[in-house]
Amino acid sequence: MHAAVALPGPEGITPDRLAAYYLAGLENLSAYRFFFADVAYLVGRDPELATLHRAQHDWLTATLVTLFEILQRDGRMDRALGDADLRRIAVNAFIVWWSWLGYVRSTTPEVKLDRRVSAAGALQSFLILAPYLEPRYRARARAVLERRAHLPKSRR
């Protein structure tokens, strides 16, 4: 996970790179779905695993906030959002991202969990952030996710 969401240097975050962060997260979950199938049960039974899970959540949330701050710095994201709201957006994205596979399995159990399903989850999570992004930047990042999910282009 850490390698998939490594933040950029001073060059900033392109729309393709932003989409890649969302895709990498969902593909990582899909690759280890045996673990994420019932993580609440697992962490409830193992205090050490629960500690590791909370640390992962805290790291990923802080990383997303930093990513959002970079987007703000570069004029790609609404600069009026303060630290508390950036964290709320990060937590909301995490919730959707983290629960995506369980949601898909519970609503469409016959679906094959493949890259297309991961990309659809990445788009679902991205849409939490999307309203706060500069319109052209948002459209370019969204187009990458839609292509990967094999979805028709939305009317923006």
Wavefront OBJ file of the C-alpha trace (Angstrom):
o trace
v 0.000 0.000 0.000
v 2.780 2.407 0.867
v 4.442 1.966 -2.522
v 1.133 2.390 -4.361
v 0.421 5.749 -2.735
v 3.922 7.226 -2.657
v 3.497 10.989 -2.873
v 5.246 12.937 -5.625
v 8.085 15.368 -5.354
v 7.778 19.020 -6.313
v 6.323 18.177 -9.743
v 2.837 17.817 -8.279
v 0.085 15.363 -9.084
v -1.177 14.932 -12.634
v -4.777 13.803 -13.196
v -3.406 10.451 -14.397
v -1.387 10.076 -11.209
v -4.381 10.940 -9.023
v -6.454 8.297 -10.820
v -3.577 5.829 -10.405
v -3.635 6.346 -6.618
v -7.306 5.433 -6.470
v -6.822 2.459 -8.806
v -3.801 1.134 -6.919
v -5.693 1.205 -3.646
v -8.596 -0.828 -4.985
v -6.374 -3.239 -6.876
v -4.422 -3.798 -3.671
v -7.635 -4.588 -1.789
v -8.716 -6.931 -4.553
v -5.377 -8.745 -4.564
v -5.692 -9.393 -0.820
v -9.450 -9.845 -0.690
v -9.049 -13.017 1.379
v -8.046 -10.696 4.226
v -10.454 -7.855 3.528
v -13.443 -10.174 3.191
v -14.217 -9.778 6.872
v -11.642 -7.458 8.338
v -14.013 -6.300 11.095
v -14.275 -9.871 12.364
v -10.520 -10.432 12.112
v -9.514 -7.256 13.951
v -12.196 -7.937 16.559
v -10.532 -11.246 17.381
v -6.899 -10.145 17.269
v -5.801 -7.044 19.220
v -2.412 -6.915 17.483
v -4.057 -7.016 14.063
v -6.505 -4.324 15.217
v -3.567 -2.097 16.139
v -1.985 -2.652 12.720
v -5.307 -1.951 10.989
v -5.757 1.338 12.867
v -2.194 2.341 12.024
v -2.850 1.605 8.337
v -6.051 3.659 8.460
v -4.288 6.560 10.174
v -1.373 6.444 7.712
v -3.630 6.315 4.661
v -5.894 9.087 5.939
v -2.888 11.326 6.695
v -1.430 10.527 3.260
v -4.703 11.481 1.564
v -4.800 14.762 3.509
v -1.242 15.507 2.365
v -2.225 14.647 -1.214
v -5.186 17.047 -0.940
v -2.905 19.768 0.423
v -0.633 19.330 -2.603
v -3.661 19.628 -4.884
v -4.678 22.818 -3.056
v -1.162 24.225 -3.303
v -1.162 23.588 -7.055
v -4.580 25.198 -7.580
v -6.232 21.871 -8.452
v -8.474 21.725 -5.367
v -10.642 24.193 -3.496
v -8.290 26.120 -1.221
v -11.107 27.180 1.119
v -11.243 23.695 2.645
v -9.532 23.597 6.027
v -7.673 20.775 7.720
v -10.758 19.323 9.408
v -12.706 19.106 6.147
v -9.728 17.651 4.275
v -9.600 14.926 6.907
v -13.351 14.306 6.612
v -13.056 13.934 2.843
v -10.131 11.533 3.342
v -12.110 9.444 5.852
v -15.153 9.335 3.557
v -12.981 8.222 0.638
v -11.386 5.591 2.881
v -14.787 4.257 3.974
v -15.978 3.799 0.399
v -12.631 2.448 -0.748
v -12.323 0.023 2.187
v -15.876 -1.326 1.898
v -16.100 -1.527 -1.883
v -15.373 -5.248 -2.312
v -17.745 -6.256 0.483
v -20.427 -4.072 -1.047
v -19.950 -5.625 -4.491
v -19.928 -9.168 -3.125
v -23.077 -8.585 -1.073
v -25.075 -6.897 -3.844
v -23.853 -8.855 -6.876
v -22.360 -12.116 -5.570
v -22.033 -13.561 -9.078
v -19.721 -10.798 -10.301
v -16.080 -11.617 -10.934
v -13.839 -9.397 -8.820
v -11.496 -8.142 -11.502
v -9.713 -4.929 -12.493
v -12.931 -3.511 -13.913
v -14.675 -3.894 -10.550
v -11.650 -2.339 -8.826
v -11.734 0.601 -11.247
v -15.467 1.068 -10.623
v -14.717 1.224 -6.877
v -11.892 3.670 -7.492
v -14.318 5.912 -9.381
v -16.900 5.580 -6.617
v -14.343 6.689 -4.025
v -12.937 9.425 -6.285
v -16.400 10.989 -6.617
v -16.211 12.001 -2.966
v -13.257 14.233 -3.821
v -14.412 15.284 -7.288
v -16.656 18.260 -6.349
v -13.676 20.001 -4.764
v -11.380 19.691 -7.780
v -10.805 22.177 -10.580
v -13.251 21.145 -13.370
v -10.779 20.307 -16.165
v -8.474 18.461 -13.787
v -11.449 16.523 -12.371
v -12.672 15.587 -15.860
v -9.270 14.267 -16.898
v -8.836 12.139 -13.756
v -12.380 10.836 -14.042
v -11.885 9.899 -17.686
v -8.949 7.679 -16.702
v -11.068 5.877 -14.111
v -14.012 5.484 -16.497
v -11.750 4.012 -19.185
v -10.315 1.506 -16.722
v -13.793 0.537 -15.501
v -15.049 0.306 -19.114
v -17.842 2.727 -18.274
v -19.445 5.108 -20.755
v -18.276 8.680 -20.372
v -20.468 10.624 -18.029
v -22.133 13.828 -18.993
v -20.346 16.354 -16.853
l 1 2 3 4 5 6 7 8 9 10 11 12 13 14 15 16 17 18 19 20 21 22 23 24 25 26 27 28 29 30 31 32 33 34 35 36 37 38 39 40 41 42 43 44 45 46 47 48 49 50 51 52 53 54 55 56 57 58 59 60 61 62 63 64 65 66 67 68 69 70 71 72 73 74 75 76 77 78 79 80 81 82 83 84 85 86 87 88 89 90 91 92 93 94 95 96 97 98 99 100 101 102 103 104 105 106 107 108 109 110 111 112 113 114 115 116 117 118 119 120 121 122 123 124 125 126 127 128 129 130 131 132 133 134 135 136 137 138 139 140 141 142 143 144 145 146 147 148 149 150 151 152 153 154 155 156
